[in-house]
Amino acid sequence: VDLKECLQSADFISSSDGNFKILEDGSVYTTSAVSLSAEQKTFSILLKDIQEHVEKKIHVSLVEEEKKKTRHARDTVLKRTKRRWGPIPSVMIENSLGPFPLQIQQVQSDTAQNYTIYYSASGPGIDQDPKGLFYIERETGNIFATRAVDREQYPSFQIICFATTPDGYSPEVPLVHTIRIEDDNDNAPYFTQDLFEFSVLENSKPGVVVGRVTAEDRDEPYTLHTTLKYRIVSQNPPVTPAFSLHGDTGVISVLLPQLDRELVSSYTMLVEVRDMAGQPFGLCTTGTVVIRIEDTNDNAPSFRQSQYETRVEENRVNVEILRVSVVDLDEPGSPGSGAVYEIIKGNDDRSFEITTDKNTNEGVLCVVKGLDYESAKQRILVIAVNNEAPYMLAPHSQQLSQSTSSVTVHVLDVDEGPVFKPCLLRIDVKECEDIGTSIGRYIAEDPETGNSEGICYRIPPGQCNWISIEEKSGEVRTIKVLDRDLGEMRRGQCNITVLAIDRNGKTGTGTIQVVIQPGNKNYPRITKTEYIMCRDRKPICLTAQDGDESPYSTPFVYRITDRSLASSWKITRHNDNSVYLSPKGDIPFGIYDIPVSVTDNGGKVGENYIKVNYCDCVTPSECTRGPRVYEAGNVTLGVWAILAMILGSLLLLLILITICGCCGSGVMHRHVTDDCANHNLIISNTEAPGEEVMDHNIIPLQNTCDQGGYVFFTGDQQTFEMVKGRGHTLESVKGGGHQTLGSVKEGGGGQTMVDACRYSYSEWHNFTHPRLGEKVHLCRQDEEQKHSEDYLLSYNYEGKGSLAGSVGCCSDQHEEEALDFLDQLEPNFFSLAETCVKR
């Protein structure tokens, strides 16, 4: 097999089957008798590269071949072989002096006379020696070396010896013989770098590791030839040894208890490495190590002078007046030497400022606020200096002290303009003050004289034009009504620059800051004024708003100003903004306009009218859809009227027809009209086929008398009212469209309607009771005198029974007060009543 093609640098060759052995030349031999069955035999050759950690496999398959003729027939039956001899590896001294050829080993065979060898070296890429490094005597089997060998190039060789008969037959397995080259200390160790550079902080403690030097030796590993020792040969500067070098590991550590960068900034050492464990006869090599000492801030800066003097004119601003310098022994340009200056005394008014010039490390003293000669002719400052980096004290050293220096600043007098005192005047003004109101006074003084004589005041144009200043006195007045919601006052304040001019024309400036305090200029008002209250009498929440700010807004005080309504309605406090409005007791349904006053915290009162529709409903949406209001009048029909119409529609029609007949003729006739089968149905207001719509406001009745009438049911008073008309019949009402009570009341030629006839329920009941049976009998028959089906159908209700009992057309014949049961009906009845009306 070709091993080189699979893995060129194989260090280890093995077989997965112990019956086979593979040599380095790729030849495969059996180590014992192998019998092949009908199936093929397979095994793998494993190649390993120890240095590169690479493994590869070669798969080999063996098949049985036809038997060839042998020299002796009996060999096929019994074959005797001699036990093989494995000689120990031979040793050859590296760089041996000879004499050459040098005998290495002898191999012999009892059955063969001719010997040949095939050898390979374990060196890099060498599998044979073209110059004949080894040879074997063909007749004797002696192996000779022809010259000296370098172990670093060829650590060992494997010699494969073949013994053959004169005719070329090999009766024995080839013999593998190893020749090992014994190492000679012929290589001196060497450092891996030409120059080793390390750094360490000054004042480091002894034992701190600085770095490590490394060396190598090409001789045989793990022998004295490669056992190395390190040592320091010399140190520059030649002062007390500052570092130590570990002999076995090459680690350099601090030895001197105190490294001072300001004294020695770097050390250069000559180091030696020697093999043979450092013995004198070992080979050695020297190298160079440079160790730099890094700076730490162990030196405080100090001023070059303890006192300075300088001069500056008064009122000069942002001008440099002095430069100071310091001495620092730390490394220039590092944070340990960077100076940080500060003024620690004499700068309470922040008139001075000192900064650092990064290029020169000097302190630059400047005036940032104008000085006043009249106030102080000179200023004495005390400045101090520190470093950017924190201090790191050397071992056994004292605490560093801060260096300070005094600076005397002489202020030079200059003729200057007036000065306002203060330079910024704040004036608080209430909102909505009258025009011309004096809000303050702003005057300036002459610094030289200390008085305000001869100074004029003026506000430059282009500023807030809400106030003015008197030219001579400096009196500040309003020229407009100050309003926080308008113009420049939206922010609640306005800054105005004022000029003061003396006799010499010199000018000084000052600023007036007008701050508008919130006033009580808005009335509180209730945001929502229309509500619907159902019969559950859930309180209404009233909420007010006020455009003013505290303390002129909340809390609000609510009050009902109408005494009559205050007796039936009450207000309950909810929070600072809101209250609850609810009725005190039982009040009739209807629309109430309740006057409510709201007083804010500042005393301003806002009048509001709350319109409450107290409606007989379950949800407000029921009252939102109705009742309807007609244009000609203001007649509405309540929910109770609708219920009465649904429950006793037939009964009421009979009663009203009878009464209308009496009112029209002046005498109550006993004649009963035959209209129960035709005119007791609800009116349809649609002109085409569609859903029947009942007008809840008007119930027209046909009367056989000369004068017709209309009957209205008012839910608030729970009484019947019949109004006499002028011949209005059912047909006339239908033709008139939406004819209302107002239109009925107006007679021909503008005359008013005849006096209304009002009757109580007892009077109607006494009149209609004798005729009720006859009327019911007629309604139960059709035109063919057959009983017709009742137009009001009965519905079974499996729930709680109604307290009103039956609601049929004849259910209240013997009751004296037929309308009392309406107060006890449950909400479920509305659905039933609505269904009956639609039929």
ZADO-527230 format. One line per 8 residues: number of its first residue (from 1); for each residue x, y, z of C-alpha. Coordinates in nm, 2 decimals, decimal comma. Layout:
NUM) X Y Z; ...
// end
This chain:
1) 0,00 0,00 0,00; 0,11 0,36 -0,07; 0,14 0,52 0,28; 0,30 0,84 0,16; 0,00 0,93 -0,06; -0,24 0,88 0,23; -0,03 1,06 0,50; 0,31 1,20 0,41
9) 0,43 1,26 0,77; 0,31 0,95 0,95; 0,49 0,89 1,28; 0,30 0,58 1,39; 0,17 0,29 1,17; -0,06 0,02 1,31; -0,31 -0,24 1,20; -0,66 -0,31 1,33
17) -0,59 -0,68 1,29; -0,31 -0,84 1,48; -0,26 -1,10 1,21; -0,11 -0,83 0,98; 0,19 -0,61 1,01; 0,27 -0,30 0,80; 0,62 -0,17 0,76; 0,71 0,19 0,69
25) 0,77 0,12 0,32; 0,41 0,01 0,29; 0,46 -0,36 0,27; 0,21 -0,58 0,45; 0,30 -0,91 0,61; 0,11 -1,18 0,80; 0,22 -1,25 1,15; 0,04 -1,59 1,17
33) -0,13 -1,84 0,94; -0,44 -1,69 0,79; -0,72 -1,89 0,64; -0,97 -1,72 0,41; -1,33 -1,83 0,39; -1,57 -1,76 0,11; -1,61 -1,41 0,25; -1,34 -1,15 0,21
41) -1,13 -1,05 0,51; -1,09 -0,68 0,58; -0,88 -0,47 0,82; -0,76 -0,11 0,85; -0,42 0,05 0,85; -0,41 0,34 1,10; -0,17 0,63 1,03; -0,09 0,90 1,30
49) 0,10 1,22 1,29; 0,18 1,29 1,66; 0,30 1,65 1,61; 0,02 1,76 1,38; -0,24 1,54 1,56; -0,37 1,40 1,23; -0,51 1,05 1,19; -0,60 0,87 0,87
57) -0,71 0,52 0,77; -0,65 0,28 0,48; -0,91 0,01 0,44; -0,77 -0,32 0,30; -0,98 -0,62 0,17; -0,82 -0,97 0,12; -0,97 -1,23 -0,12; -0,86 -1,59 -0,17
65) -0,65 -1,65 -0,48; -0,59 -1,96 -0,67; -0,31 -2,18 -0,52; 0,02 -2,17 -0,71; 0,26 -2,45 -0,74; 0,51 -2,48 -0,47; 0,86 -2,62 -0,46; 0,77 -2,92 -0,24
73) 0,43 -3,08 -0,23; 0,47 -3,15 0,14; 0,50 -2,78 0,22; 0,13 -2,75 0,15; 0,06 -2,99 0,43; 0,32 -2,91 0,69; 0,55 -2,62 0,70; 0,81 -2,57 0,98
81) 0,95 -2,23 1,05; 1,23 -2,11 1,28; 1,15 -1,90 1,57; 1,24 -1,54 1,48; 1,50 -1,34 1,67; 1,43 -0,97 1,74; 1,76 -0,80 1,80; 1,77 -0,50 2,03
89) 1,81 -0,15 1,86; 2,16 -0,05 1,76; 2,31 0,28 1,88; 2,52 0,51 1,68; 2,69 0,81 1,84; 2,60 1,15 1,68; 2,89 1,30 1,50; 3,10 0,99 1,55
97) 3,46 1,02 1,45; 3,48 0,67 1,30; 3,67 0,49 1,16; 3,43 0,45 0,88; 3,28 0,23 0,75; 3,16 0,16 1,11; 2,99 -0,18 1,18; 2,66 -0,14 1,35
105) 2,50 -0,48 1,36; 2,50 -0,83 1,20; 2,19 -1,03 1,09; 2,20 -1,40 0,98; 1,96 -1,66 0,84; 2,00 -2,04 0,84; 1,82 -2,09 0,51; 1,95 -1,79 0,30
113) 2,29 -1,67 0,20; 2,22 -1,33 0,03; 2,12 -1,02 0,24; 1,99 -0,69 0,13; 1,85 -0,40 0,33; 1,59 -0,13 0,29; 1,61 0,14 0,55; 1,43 0,46 0,63
121) 1,51 0,76 0,86; 1,27 0,92 1,10; 1,39 1,26 1,00; 1,17 1,50 0,81; 1,08 1,37 0,47; 1,37 1,12 0,43; 1,28 0,76 0,35; 1,62 0,65 0,20
129) 1,98 0,76 0,16; 2,09 0,81 -0,20; 2,45 0,84 -0,09; 2,46 0,51 0,09; 2,46 0,60 0,46; 2,42 0,23 0,55; 2,49 -0,09 0,36; 2,49 -0,46 0,43
137) 2,74 -0,72 0,33; 2,56 -0,96 0,10; 2,73 -1,27 0,22; 2,78 -1,20 0,60; 2,48 -0,98 0,69; 2,70 -0,71 0,86; 2,55 -0,36 0,86; 2,79 -0,07 0,82
145) 2,76 0,31 0,85; 2,96 0,50 0,59; 2,97 0,85 0,77; 2,87 1,04 1,08; 2,50 1,14 1,13; 2,35 1,45 1,28; 2,08 1,35 1,53; 1,89 1,68 1,49
153) 1,84 1,58 1,12; 1,80 1,20 1,16; 1,70 1,10 1,51; 1,67 0,72 1,42; 1,66 0,48 1,13; 1,47 0,15 1,07; 1,66 -0,11 0,87; 1,45 -0,38 0,70
161) 1,67 -0,67 0,62; 1,58 -0,93 0,35; 1,74 -1,28 0,34; 1,70 -1,46 0,01; 1,83 -1,78 -0,15; 2,05 -1,75 -0,46; 1,75 -1,79 -0,68; 1,57 -1,49 -0,52
169) 1,33 -1,68 -0,29; 1,26 -1,53 0,06; 1,19 -1,81 0,30; 1,16 -1,58 0,61; 0,98 -1,27 0,70; 1,20 -0,96 0,66; 1,37 -0,84 0,98; 1,31 -0,48 1,11
177) 1,61 -0,34 1,29; 1,62 0,00 1,45; 1,93 0,22 1,46; 1,90 0,50 1,71; 2,13 0,81 1,69; 2,26 0,89 2,04; 2,26 1,27 2,11; 2,57 1,47 2,15
185) 2,57 1,82 2,32; 2,66 1,99 2,00; 2,40 2,28 2,02; 2,41 2,57 2,25; 2,08 2,71 2,39; 1,94 3,03 2,23; 1,69 3,30 2,34; 1,36 3,32 2,16
193) 1,39 3,70 2,12; 1,69 3,92 2,05; 1,56 4,18 2,30; 1,32 4,14 2,59; 1,13 4,46 2,69; 0,92 4,49 3,01; 0,77 4,76 3,22; 0,68 4,80 3,59
201) 0,53 5,07 3,80; 0,76 5,26 4,03; 0,73 5,19 4,40; 0,62 4,83 4,33; 0,66 4,59 4,61; 0,94 4,32 4,61; 0,82 4,00 4,44; 0,60 4,17 4,18
209) 0,65 3,98 3,85; 0,80 4,19 3,57; 0,82 3,94 3,29; 0,98 3,61 3,17; 1,26 3,53 2,94; 1,26 3,20 2,74; 1,53 3,00 2,56; 1,54 2,68 2,35
217) 1,79 2,40 2,28; 1,79 2,18 1,97; 1,95 1,88 2,15; 1,75 1,58 2,26; 1,47 1,68 2,49; 1,45 1,58 2,86; 1,82 1,53 2,88; 2,09 1,73 3,05
225) 2,18 1,87 2,70; 1,85 2,06 2,71; 1,82 2,14 3,09; 1,87 2,51 3,10; 1,96 2,76 3,37; 1,92 3,14 3,36; 2,11 3,41 3,55; 2,17 3,79 3,54
233) 2,52 3,87 3,42; 2,51 4,25 3,47; 2,28 4,55 3,53; 2,30 4,91 3,39; 2,31 5,14 3,57; 2,53 4,95 3,81; 2,35 5,04 4,13; 2,19 4,81 4,38
241) 2,04 4,51 4,20; 1,68 4,60 4,14; 1,55 4,27 3,99; 1,60 3,89 4,03; 1,59 3,62 3,77; 1,46 3,27 3,85; 1,72 3,02 3,73; 1,47 2,75 3,61
249) 1,17 2,94 3,48; 1,33 3,27 3,36; 1,08 3,48 3,55; 1,20 3,83 3,64; 1,06 4,00 3,96; 1,12 4,31 4,16; 1,40 4,29 4,41; 1,47 4,65 4,52
257) 1,22 4,77 4,78; 1,19 5,11 4,62; 1,19 5,18 4,25; 1,20 5,56 4,18; 1,14 5,66 3,82; 1,27 6,01 3,90; 1,61 5,85 3,99; 1,63 5,57 3,73
265) 1,38 5,56 3,45; 1,49 5,23 3,30; 1,72 4,93 3,36; 1,92 4,72 3,10; 2,03 4,38 3,20; 2,26 4,12 3,04; 2,12 3,77 3,11; 2,27 3,42 3,03
273) 2,12 3,08 2,96; 2,33 2,76 3,00; 2,25 2,40 2,93; 2,38 2,09 3,13; 2,17 2,24 3,42; 2,40 2,54 3,44; 2,72 2,34 3,49; 3,04 2,52 3,38
281) 3,11 2,28 3,10; 2,76 2,34 2,95; 2,70 2,56 2,64; 2,56 2,91 2,70; 2,42 3,21 2,53; 2,35 3,57 2,65; 2,06 3,81 2,58; 1,94 4,16 2,66
289) 1,65 4,27 2,88; 1,53 4,63 2,91; 1,29 4,72 3,19; 1,12 5,06 3,19; 1,00 5,22 3,51; 0,65 5,36 3,46; 0,56 5,68 3,64; 0,31 5,71 3,93
297) 0,20 6,04 4,08; 0,42 6,03 4,38; 0,54 6,39 4,36; 0,31 6,69 4,43; 0,34 7,00 4,21; 0,47 7,32 4,37; 0,45 7,69 4,26; 0,77 7,85 4,14
305) 0,67 8,17 4,33; 0,48 8,20 4,66; 0,34 8,55 4,57; 0,22 8,72 4,25; 0,09 9,07 4,17; -0,11 9,19 3,88; -0,34 9,48 3,77; -0,67 9,51 3,59
313) -0,91 9,79 3,50; -1,25 9,79 3,66; -1,54 9,65 3,46; -1,31 9,45 3,23; -1,46 9,11 3,16; -1,31 8,79 3,01; -0,95 8,92 3,02; -0,64 8,73 3,12
321) -0,45 8,90 3,40; -0,18 8,65 3,51; -0,01 8,32 3,43; 0,14 8,10 3,70; 0,37 7,79 3,67; 0,45 7,49 3,88; 0,73 7,24 3,92; 0,65 6,86 3,91
329) 0,90 6,58 3,91; 0,66 6,33 3,76; 0,68 6,24 3,39; 0,59 6,54 3,17; 0,27 6,51 2,98; 0,13 6,23 3,20; -0,17 6,27 3,43; 0,07 6,26 3,72
337) 0,22 6,59 3,62; -0,09 6,76 3,47; -0,17 7,06 3,69; -0,52 7,14 3,81; -0,55 7,49 3,95; -0,82 7,63 4,18; -0,90 7,95 4,37; -0,95 7,85 4,74
345) -0,99 8,20 4,89; -1,09 8,55 4,79; -1,33 8,46 4,50; -1,67 8,44 4,68; -1,84 8,65 4,41; -1,70 8,43 4,13; -1,53 8,72 3,96; -1,22 8,52 3,88
353) -1,15 8,20 3,70; -0,83 8,00 3,66; -0,77 7,73 3,39; -0,48 7,52 3,28; -0,29 7,57 2,95; -0,24 7,21 2,83; 0,06 7,30 2,62; 0,26 7,48 2,89
361) 0,09 7,33 3,21; 0,05 7,69 3,33; -0,24 7,84 3,52; -0,42 8,12 3,34; -0,60 8,36 3,57; -0,89 8,56 3,41; -1,16 8,81 3,52; -1,50 8,68 3,43
369) -1,71 8,94 3,61; -1,64 9,31 3,61; -1,46 9,45 3,92; -1,57 9,77 4,09; -1,30 10,01 4,20; -1,54 10,19 4,43; -1,61 9,87 4,61; -1,26 9,73 4,64
377) -0,94 9,88 4,51; -0,75 9,54 4,54; -0,84 9,17 4,57; -0,62 8,91 4,73; -0,66 8,56 4,60; -0,51 8,23 4,72; -0,47 7,96 4,45; -0,38 7,60 4,49
385) -0,26 7,33 4,25; -0,31 6,95 4,23; -0,26 6,68 3,97; -0,51 6,52 3,73; -0,42 6,17 3,87; -0,46 6,08 4,23; -0,15 6,06 4,45; 0,03 5,72 4,50
393) 0,26 5,75 4,80; 0,59 5,57 4,80; 0,65 5,31 5,08; 0,74 5,47 5,41; 0,68 5,83 5,27; 0,50 6,11 5,43; 0,17 6,26 5,32; 0,20 6,50 5,03
401) 0,12 6,86 5,11; -0,08 7,09 4,87; 0,12 7,39 4,73; -0,05 7,73 4,74; 0,04 8,08 4,63; -0,12 8,43 4,69; -0,22 8,67 4,41; -0,28 9,04 4,47
409) -0,50 9,20 4,21; -0,50 9,58 4,19; -0,82 9,73 4,05; -0,76 10,04 3,84; -1,02 10,32 3,85; -1,21 10,40 3,52; -1,48 10,66 3,46; -1,79 10,44 3,42
417) -2,16 10,48 3,36; -2,45 10,44 3,60; -2,51 10,11 3,76; -2,85 9,97 3,85; -2,88 9,81 4,19; -2,98 9,54 4,17; -2,89 9,46 3,81; -3,21 9,24 3,78
425) -3,52 9,37 3,95; -3,82 9,14 3,99; -4,17 9,29 4,01; -4,47 9,08 4,09; -4,79 9,22 3,94; -5,14 9,09 3,98; -5,32 9,00 3,66; -5,57 9,25 3,52
433) -5,43 9,55 3,70; -5,57 9,89 3,57; -5,38 10,09 3,31; -5,14 10,34 3,47; -5,09 10,14 3,79; -4,75 10,20 3,96; -4,59 9,86 4,00; -4,24 9,97 4,13
441) -3,94 10,19 4,09; -3,60 10,11 3,92; -3,31 10,35 3,97; -2,94 10,36 3,90; -2,64 10,52 4,08; -2,32 10,68 3,96; -2,04 10,46 4,10; -1,82 10,76 4,15
449) -2,07 10,98 4,34; -2,30 10,72 4,48; -2,62 10,91 4,40; -2,88 10,91 4,12; -2,88 11,28 4,03; -2,88 11,37 3,67; -2,96 11,02 3,55; -3,23 10,96 3,29
457) -3,41 10,63 3,23; -3,54 10,49 2,91; -3,67 10,16 2,77; -3,52 10,08 2,43; -3,78 10,01 2,15; -3,86 9,66 2,03; -3,93 9,52 2,37; -4,24 9,43 2,57
465) -4,47 9,73 2,54; -4,68 9,65 2,85; -4,50 9,88 3,09; -4,33 10,22 3,09; -4,07 10,40 3,31; -4,07 10,76 3,41; -3,76 10,94 3,26; -3,66 11,12 3,58
473) -3,79 10,92 3,87; -3,76 10,56 3,74; -4,12 10,49 3,83; -4,26 10,18 3,65; -4,62 10,18 3,54; -4,85 9,97 3,33; -4,97 10,10 3,00; -5,18 9,79 2,92
481) -5,39 9,55 3,12; -5,16 9,26 3,20; -5,31 8,94 3,08; -5,13 8,60 3,11; -5,32 8,47 2,81; -5,22 8,73 2,56; -4,90 8,81 2,37; -4,56 8,79 2,54
489) -4,73 8,74 2,87; -4,82 8,38 2,79; -4,52 8,26 2,98; -4,63 8,45 3,29; -4,34 8,70 3,28; -4,17 8,96 3,06; -3,81 9,07 3,08; -3,74 9,44 2,99
497) -3,40 9,60 2,95; -3,38 9,96 3,10; -3,11 10,22 3,01; -2,97 10,47 3,26; -2,79 10,77 3,10; -2,58 11,01 3,31; -2,48 11,38 3,23; -2,17 11,27 3,04
505) -2,37 11,04 2,82; -2,24 10,71 2,97; -2,49 10,44 2,98; -2,57 10,16 3,22; -2,82 9,88 3,17; -3,05 9,69 3,40; -3,33 9,44 3,36; -3,68 9,44 3,50
513) -3,85 9,11 3,53; -4,23 9,15 3,54; -4,39 8,84 3,68; -4,77 8,83 3,65; -4,94 8,66 3,94; -5,26 8,48 3,85; -5,58 8,67 3,91; -5,95 8,58 3,94
521) -6,08 8,69 3,60; -6,29 8,39 3,49; -6,63 8,27 3,62; -6,67 7,91 3,70; -6,92 7,74 3,47; -7,08 7,39 3,46; -6,96 7,21 3,15; -7,28 7,01 3,09
529) -7,63 7,15 3,16; -7,88 6,90 3,01; -7,95 6,57 3,17; -8,21 6,29 3,17; -8,30 6,13 3,50; -8,49 5,80 3,50; -8,72 5,67 3,76; -8,43 5,51 3,94
537) -8,34 5,87 4,04; -7,97 5,82 4,00; -7,79 6,14 4,11; -7,66 6,37 3,84; -7,29 6,46 3,86; -7,23 6,83 3,80; -6,87 6,94 3,71; -6,75 7,30 3,68
545) -6,45 7,45 3,51; -6,26 7,77 3,58; -5,99 7,91 3,36; -5,81 8,07 3,65; -5,52 7,91 3,84; -5,49 7,83 4,21; -5,59 7,99 4,45; -5,87 8,13 4,23
553) -6,02 7,81 4,11; -6,11 7,51 4,32; -6,27 7,42 4,55; -6,61 7,52 4,41; -6,92 7,59 4,61; -7,26 7,50 4,45; -7,60 7,63 4,55; -7,95 7,62 4,41
561) -8,06 7,98 4,39; -8,44 7,92 4,34; -8,60 7,86 4,68; -8,90 7,66 4,54; -8,66 7,42 4,35; -8,42 7,41 4,65; -8,70 7,25 4,85; -8,74 6,96 4,61
569) -8,38 6,92 4,49; -8,06 6,89 4,68; -7,68 6,91 4,61; -7,43 6,67 4,77; -7,06 6,73 4,76; -6,84 6,49 4,56; -6,50 6,65 4,54; -6,35 7,00 4,49
577) -6,48 7,02 4,13; -6,80 6,82 4,13; -7,13 6,77 4,32; -7,43 6,54 4,29; -7,78 6,67 4,21; -8,07 6,46 4,31; -8,44 6,51 4,41; -8,52 6,53 4,79
585) -8,85 6,34 4,77; -9,12 6,22 4,53; -9,16 6,48 4,26; -9,37 6,45 3,94; -9,22 6,36 3,61; -9,13 6,65 3,38; -8,87 6,89 3,28; -8,70 7,11 3,54
593) -8,48 7,41 3,49; -8,28 7,44 3,80; -8,06 7,76 3,86; -7,73 7,66 4,01; -7,46 7,91 4,12; -7,10 7,81 4,14; -6,86 8,01 4,35; -6,48 7,97 4,30
601) -6,22 8,00 4,58; -6,17 8,37 4,49; -6,53 8,46 4,54; -6,65 8,49 4,18; -6,99 8,34 4,12; -7,11 8,18 3,79; -7,48 8,13 3,72; -7,58 7,82 3,54
609) -7,92 7,66 3,45; -7,94 7,29 3,47; -8,22 7,13 3,26; -8,32 6,80 3,40; -8,58 6,58 3,22; -8,72 6,36 3,49; -8,86 6,09 3,28; -9,05 5,77 3,35
617) -8,79 5,54 3,19; -8,55 5,26 3,26; -8,26 5,39 3,05; -8,21 5,75 2,93; -8,22 5,63 2,57; -8,60 5,57 2,60; -8,66 5,94 2,67; -8,41 6,04 2,41
625) -8,63 5,89 2,13; -8,96 6,05 2,25; -9,19 6,21 2,32; -9,27 6,40 2,00; -9,34 6,77 2,00; -9,55 6,92 1,73; -9,50 7,25 1,57; -9,84 7,41 1,63
633) -9,86 7,34 2,00; -9,66 7,21 2,30; -9,87 6,90 2,38; -9,67 6,59 2,48; -9,78 6,24 2,58; -9,62 6,07 2,87; -9,54 5,71 2,93; -9,84 5,66 3,16
641) -10,08 5,78 2,89; -9,93 5,52 2,65; -9,97 5,25 2,91; -10,34 5,35 2,97; -10,41 5,35 2,60; -10,26 5,00 2,56; -10,43 4,84 2,86; -10,78 4,99 2,82
649) -10,78 5,11 2,46; -11,13 4,96 2,39; -11,27 5,07 2,72; -11,14 5,43 2,69; -11,27 5,46 2,33; -11,62 5,36 2,44; -11,61 5,60 2,74; -11,48 5,89 2,54
657) -11,73 5,84 2,25; -12,01 5,85 2,50; -11,88 6,15 2,68; -11,81 6,34 2,36; -12,17 6,28 2,25; -12,29 6,43 2,58; -12,06 6,73 2,56; -12,16 6,80 2,20
665) -12,53 6,81 2,26; -12,53 6,93 2,61; -12,71 6,61 2,72; -12,56 6,26 2,78; -12,74 6,04 2,53; -12,76 5,67 2,58; -12,71 5,61 2,21; -12,41 5,38 2,15
673) -12,24 5,42 1,81; -12,17 5,11 1,61; -11,79 5,18 1,57; -11,64 4,91 1,78; -11,55 4,70 1,48; -11,42 4,98 1,26; -11,29 5,27 1,47; -11,12 5,11 1,77
681) -10,80 5,04 1,58; -10,49 5,26 1,60; -10,43 5,52 1,34; -10,17 5,47 1,07; -9,98 5,78 0,96; -9,83 5,61 0,65; -9,98 5,66 0,31; -9,86 5,33 0,17
689) -9,85 4,98 0,31; -9,60 4,95 0,59; -9,56 4,91 0,96; -9,84 5,06 1,17; -9,73 5,37 1,36; -9,94 5,50 1,64; -9,94 5,87 1,72; -9,89 5,88 2,10
697) -10,00 6,24 2,13; -10,36 6,25 2,00; -10,64 6,00 2,01; -10,91 6,12 1,77; -11,26 5,98 1,82; -11,55 5,99 1,58; -11,86 6,14 1,72; -12,21 6,12 1,58
705) -12,30 6,45 1,73; -12,27 6,79 1,56; -11,98 6,88 1,77; -11,68 6,65 1,79; -11,42 6,63 2,07; -11,07 6,52 2,15; -10,97 6,35 2,47; -10,61 6,39 2,60
713) -10,44 6,18 2,87; -10,18 6,38 3,07; -9,94 6,16 3,26; -9,83 6,42 3,51; -10,18 6,49 3,65; -10,32 6,14 3,58; -10,67 6,29 3,48; -10,88 6,27 3,16
721) -10,95 6,59 2,97; -11,20 6,61 2,69; -11,19 6,92 2,48; -11,49 7,02 2,28; -11,42 7,08 1,91; -11,61 7,22 1,62; -11,72 6,92 1,42; -11,38 6,74 1,40
729) -11,43 6,37 1,31; -11,19 6,09 1,26; -11,18 6,15 0,88; -11,11 6,52 0,93; -10,82 6,45 1,16; -10,67 6,20 0,92; -10,69 6,45 0,64; -10,53 6,72 0,84
737) -10,20 6,54 0,88; -10,03 6,63 1,21; -10,32 6,82 1,36; -10,25 6,92 1,71; -10,44 7,05 2,01; -10,35 7,40 1,92; -10,50 7,37 1,58; -10,81 7,21 1,72
745) -10,85 7,49 1,97; -10,85 7,75 1,70; -11,20 7,78 1,56; -11,32 7,94 1,23; -11,26 8,31 1,20; -11,01 8,31 1,48; -11,26 8,23 1,75; -11,15 8,03 2,05
753) -11,27 7,68 2,12; -11,58 7,62 2,33; -11,51 7,57 2,70; -11,35 7,24 2,79; -11,56 6,98 2,98; -11,36 6,82 3,25; -11,49 6,51 3,43; -11,36 6,30 3,70
761) -11,32 5,93 3,67; -11,60 5,85 3,91; -11,84 6,06 3,70; -11,73 5,87 3,38; -11,76 5,54 3,56; -12,11 5,61 3,68; -12,22 5,71 3,34; -12,06 5,43 3,14
769) -12,11 5,14 3,38; -12,47 5,06 3,28; -12,37 5,06 2,91; -12,05 4,87 2,95; -12,20 4,53 2,91; -12,39 4,63 2,59; -12,08 4,78 2,44; -11,87 4,48 2,52
777) -12,13 4,25 2,36; -12,13 4,46 2,05; -11,75 4,45 2,02; -11,75 4,07 2,05; -11,96 4,04 1,73; -11,88 4,11 1,37; -12,11 4,22 1,09; -12,27 3,88 1,06
785) -12,36 3,87 1,44; -12,09 3,62 1,50; -11,85 3,64 1,79; -11,51 3,77 1,67; -11,18 3,70 1,83; -11,07 3,94 2,09; -10,83 4,19 1,95; -10,62 4,18 2,27
793) -10,46 3,84 2,30; -10,37 3,69 2,63; -10,02 3,58 2,70; -9,91 3,33 2,95; -9,63 3,45 3,18; -9,45 3,17 3,38; -9,27 3,41 3,60; -9,39 3,62 3,89
801) -9,76 3,71 3,86; -9,86 4,08 3,81; -10,02 4,25 4,10; -10,26 4,42 3,86; -10,43 4,09 3,77; -10,59 4,05 3,43; -10,54 4,32 3,17; -10,82 4,22 2,93
809) -11,07 4,46 2,79; -11,32 4,39 3,06; -11,09 4,35 3,36; -11,19 4,68 3,53; -11,57 4,67 3,50; -11,62 4,64 3,87; -11,32 4,84 3,99; -11,38 5,19 4,12
817) -11,03 5,32 4,05; -10,92 5,17 3,72; -10,59 5,35 3,69; -10,43 5,26 4,03; -10,29 4,93 3,89; -10,07 5,12 3,65; -9,83 5,22 3,94; -9,76 4,86 4,01
825) -9,68 4,72 3,67; -9,33 4,57 3,62; -9,09 4,66 3,34; -9,17 4,33 3,17; -9,51 4,46 3,09; -9,37 4,72 2,84; -9,28 4,44 2,60; -9,63 4,29 2,62
833) -9,80 4,62 2,58; -9,58 4,71 2,28; -9,68 4,38 2,11; -10,05 4,44 2,17; -10,03 4,79 2,02; -9,86 4,66 1,70; -10,15 4,40 1,65
// end
